[in-house]
Amino acid sequence: MLPHYLCSHIQNAFRARHQHIAVPHSTQNLAILSLLFRSGFLSNVTRGTIDAPSPTDFFSVKDSEKRIWADLKYRDDRPVLSEMELVSRPSKPIFMDLSEIRRLCTGRRVQNVKPLRMGEIAIVKTKDREHEWLEAREALQLRLPGEVICRAW
């Protein structure tokens, strides 16, 4: 599953005022949803099956039936996540070194990518196995360059 499917799925679910979403289980989807959870855009992320979020049933079903369930977060009946936008496209990946990630995080334009605003995050995929998926500010702290996949605010 490409990241733009996940971005549009989450954004459409928030716009339709859904309480939960279920996406196919993959390392990429789990990492992106975990970053959104840590940043406060989601209220819960758990593994489950097609039918329901159930971590115990997760290990007893086939891979095709495994899902990641996310509880969407609302404040004053408004979605906490208003937009989720793809930065790297399959036809044009956007790789940034440390100086470019620093400029992006401090509010300056980099490679035709708009700067991050207050309350906005960028998700970076690095080549480091231990820290493969990071938020841009975490990648900057760990001094890991990588591909900027998407942004959320």
Order of alpha helices (4+ residues) and beta strands (2+ residues): alpha-beta-alpha-beta-alpha-beta-beta-beta-beta-beta-alpha-beta-beta-alpha-beta
